[in-house]
Amino acid sequence: MNFFRKLYSFNDDINFRRGWRVAYAVSAVFLLAGVFALLTGGLKLGIDFKGGTSWQFPANGTSVSAVRDVLKPLGGTDATIQTLTTDKGTDIRVEVGTKVDTAKAEAALSKVSHNSVDVVQSNRSQVGPSWGHDVSNKAIHALIYFFIVIAAYIWWRLEWQMAVGAIIAVIHDVLISVGVYAIFRIEVTPATVVAFLTILGYSLYDTIVVYDKMRDNQSKVTPNGNYTYTDMVNLSLNQTIVRSLNTTISALLPVMSILVIGAWIMGAVTLEEFGLALLVGLFVGAYSSIFIAAPIVVGLKEREPRNKAIRERLEAKRAGLAAPVVAGAADATGEGEPGEGSAGGAQPVSAGARTATTTTARADTPYSANHPPRPRKKGKKR
Amino acid sequence: MKGLVAWLLFVVIGLGLTFSRGWKPLLGLDLQGGVSVTLQPRTGQTYTDSEIEGAKQVIAARVNGLGVGEPDIVRSGKTVVVQLPGLKTVADQKRALALIGQTGRLTFRPVVQQLGPTPTTKAGTTTTVPGKTGTTVAGKTGTTVAGTTTPPTSAATPTTTASTTGSTTKQGLGPLGGGRPAVAPVSFSGAGAASATTVAPTTATPTTTPPATTVAGATSTTVASAPSTTLSPAAQAKAIAKAPKCGVRKYDNTQVLCTDATGNRYVLGPVALEGTAVSSADASVQNGQWQVNVTIKGSKQGDADNLYNACASGATTGPIICPAQSSGGSGLVAVVLDSTIINTAGVQARDLGTSGFRISPFTHREASDLALNLRYGALPVDFKPANVERVSATLGTSSLHAGLVAGMVGLALVALYVLIFYRILGLVAILSLATGSAVLWTVISYLGVHSGLALTLSGITGIIVSIGVAVDSNVVFYEHLREDIAKGRTFRATVNSSFDSAWHTIVIADMVSLLGAAILYFFTLGSVRGFAFYLGLSTILDLAASWFFMRPVVMWMARKDVFAHHSPWLGVRPPRGERGPLPAESAPAPAGAEAS
C-alpha cells in the first residue's frame, strides 16, 4: 500500500534504472525459453490452420450439443459442429482436427445420430485449412510493411533511436506472448492471432506514450543542467508510471472479466483462447515500455558525444568531493552568466561538448540578461 | 463548444437513424450462422489439388472484395466449401452464389454468324421502342460510325434495358447473367491513338439492324442469316446443331454456339483473346450509366490487334474468321463471360488502342460484381452450379451471451475504477467513451446492413478491449492535469497546456495504430482484415471523442469555480509544497524494482 501511495503521489523518485539490468536478464530468459519451445515443439495449431476431417450426415433430431459431447472425450473440443438446413431436411456437419481418430469418431457420430456407420463414412472428406499458407504469407508481408512504416513514422515524429527501441520492444512482446502459447501448448486459433495483433498495437501505443514524454523532457538534458539523459528518462518514467498503470488496469479489467466470467464461469471456450493471449500481452506490453523500450533508447542516446559529455561531467560531480565544488560553482555562474559558464563548465568536459556548451550559452544570452535563469523555471514547471 | 454540440448532434442523429431504421450489426458466422456453398468441379474434368487450391484463393479474393464479412473458405476433398455470414434473403444468396461460383472466365471471340433468338423465345423480349432508339442515336452518329450491327433484340437501347430485360431474362444465370441488355454497346477508347479510325461511341451505336434479321422477332422460328456468310442454309443448320456450347475450355479452339442473356444465338469463332489479357477492370459511371472499364495488358496487345484487324476488315479467311455482319463491311466481336455473351461490338477501329474498352451499361451492382471478378481473375476450375444450404452458428448463442455478459462486467469495472480514481474527470471519461461507443455502434450497424460487415465473437471482445484502451486518451490528459495541480498550479491555469501536450501524445500514438490498421487492412484477408478494420475504426473514434468531447468538457469545467477550487473532486490532493528537481540524488524506492 505504501508503494502505491508513493507511486500515485508524484514523487518522481522511483529508480527504474535499477530494474533495467534485471529486466534484460528476465526478458532474455523468457525469450530464450519461448524461442526454444517454438523451435522444438512449435505451436499447437488449430483446425483452421491445419485442416482436418469433416462428415456430413442426416441429423435425425440430434442436437449440436449432443454431438459436441460425444466428440469431447475423443479430443475434439475444438470441433466445428453446424446444422445445415436445405429443402430436403437438416444435416449435421462436423469438422474435427487431425488429432481425432477417424474410426472412433465415426462410431461415436453414428451412434449419437442414429445413422449407420456407412452413412457417416460415405460423407467423409478431408478438409483443408481455412487459414492457409496464402493467408499467413499475406499476413507476414503485411507485418513487415507494418514494421517498416511504423519505424519510419516514429523516426519522423520522434527519433530514430526510439524507432529502434519501439520495434524491438514490440517484437519482444509478441515473441514472449507467442512463446507462452508454445511453452504451455495452448492451441492457436485465428482468434489468438488477432489477439497477438492487438498486443502489438497496444505495446506500440504504450511505448510511444513513454517516448513522447521523453521527447517532452529532452530539453532538461543541457550541458550545465542537472540531468543526464538517463536521469531524464527515469524522470519521464516516473511521470508516466501512473498513466501506464491506470491504462493497463483499465485494459486488463475487461480481459480478466472475459477470462474469468466468460470463459471459466460461463464456459465459452473460445473466449479463453484469446483472453489468455491478451492477458499475457497486456502485462508484457506495459512492462516492455518501461523496462525494454526505455533502456534501449537510453543505451543508444548515451553514446552520443553530447549526452556522454553531460553524463561524464555529472558523474564526476557526484563522485568526487572536490569536483562538486568546482562544478557546482561553474553551474552557478553558468546559470547567471552564460559566457563565463561555458568557460567554467568546460573544465571537466571534453572538446566535443565544449562547442555544444557554447552554442547553448549563446542561445541563452537574450533571455539570461533580464530574466530569471531558464533551467530553474523549467524545473519548477515540471 | 461548437465542436461539442456538433459531436453530440452527430451521436444522437446516428443513434436515432440506427434505431428508427432498425439497423443491427450483422453477426458473424460463429454467432448466427449463414449460408454454406459447396462448389463441386464439373464432372468429366479432373483437376489437381493445386488447381482447386488456386480456385479457393480466387474465391477468397472475390469474397474479400465484397467486404469484411469474415467468410470461412475451405477445400474439402475436391470441393470448395464457402460459408458466409448472414445472407438471409434469397436475392443476397443468389448474388453471393453467382459471384463465388462463377468461373468468371472472360473470352473474346469473333462472331461467325448471328442467329436469331432460340425458337422458344417469347416475342415479348423484343420490346423495341423506336422513339427512344431514335433519340439516343440522333445527332451523335458521326460519319465514320462503324457498321455496328446490333442484333435484333438489342434494339432495346440502354435507356430501356433496365426494365425490359430485367423481367424477360430468367435464365437463372445469377445477377451477372440477368438484367443486362442483350447486346450492350462496347466502345473502344483508343485514347485517340488511331486517329483515322473513329470508334463507335456508346451512345452513337446506330441501331442498324442487319437486313435479314427479324426485328420484331415475333415469328420466332426464323433463323436469321447474316448477309455475307457463305454457308448454305443446310450447312448452316448442320453447323448449328453440331456446334458445341461455349463456356467449356476444351472447345476453346473450335467454333461454338453461344447465347446472350436474352436468348439470341451466335456462332462464334475460336477464342482470340483471353480474359487474362485484361490488366485491370473498374466499375464507373459514364453518362449516368454504370459500365466496366477494361484495360488490356501491353503483352497481349498483339492478340487484341489481330482480332480487331480481322473483324474490322470482315475477314473470311485467315487465322481469324470474322465475316462482315453489316453493310459497313466489318465483323463483330463477342465478349463472352463463361457461357454467356455479355457483349457484342462492331469494330471499325484498326486496333484496340492502349486503354482498353468499356462494357456497358449495367446496374451498379452488376458492374461492380463483374469488375470484381475480372480483377481477381478467372477460376482455374469450372464449378457446377452450386447449392446453398443454411448453416447454424459455429459457436452459438451461449458464447455470444457469455461474451456480452463478460464484456458488460468488464466495462462496469473499468467505469468504477476510473470513477474512483478520477472522480468527476472519471465521469467525463465514461461519457466520452459512451459517445465514441454510440458512434461505433451506428457504424457497425450501418455497415452490417449495407456492406456485409460481420461482427464475430473476436470482434466483440476486440471492441471491448479497445474501449478499455481508449480510456487511455483520457488518462494521459488527466495525468498531466493532476501532476500540474499537485505541483501547485491551478486547474484553470494548466488545462490548456496539459491538453496540448496530452494531445500531442494521443495523436502520435493513435497515428501508429491507424497506420498499422491501414496496412493490415489492405494486405491481409479474413479475420486479420476484420481486426484491422475494428482497430482503425475505434482509433478514429478515440481521436474524435477526445477532441470533440473530452477537451471542451474539461475546459468548461476549468472555467467553473465549483470544479476549479475543489481539486479533490478531480482525484488530486492539494499541493504539498515544492520539491527540487533532483532525481539523481533521490532515494530509490524499495519497491521500484518489484514493479518489474
Interface residues (C-beta under 8 A of the other chain):
Chain A: N2 F3 K6 S9 F10 N11 D12 D13 I14 N15 F16 R18 G19 V22 A23 V26 G51 S54 V64 T80 I81 Q82 T83 L84 T85 T86 D91 R93 S125 Q126 V127 G128 P129 S130 W131 G132 D134 V135 K138 A139 H141 A142 L143 Y145 F146 V149 I150 Y153 I154 R157 L158 P190 A191 V193 V194 A195 L197 T198 L200 G201 Y202 L204 Y205 I208 V209 D212 K213 D216 K220 N226 Y227 T228 D231 N234 L235 N238 Q239 T240 I241 V242 R243 N246 T247 I249 S250 A251 L252 L253 P254 V255 M256 S257 I258 V260 I261 G262 A263 M266 G267 A268 T270 L271 F274 G275 L278 Y287 I290 F291 L314 R318 G379 K380 R382
Chain B: D30 G33 S36 E53 K56 Q57 A60 D72 I73 V74 R75 S76 G77 T79 V81 N387 E389 R390 V391 S392 A393 T394 L395 G396 S398 S399 H401 A402 G403 V405 A406 G407 V409 G410 L411 L413 V414 Y417 V418 F421 L457 S458 T461 G462 I464 V465 I467 G468 V469 V471 D472 V475 V476 E479 R482 E483 A486 K487 S501 H504 T505 I508 A509 D510 M511 V512 S513 L515 G516 A517 I519 L520 F522 F523 T524 L525 G526 S527 V528 G530 F531 A532 L535 R573 E578 R579 G580 P581 L582 P583 A584 E585 S586 A587 P588 A589 P590 A591 G592 A593 E594 A595 S596
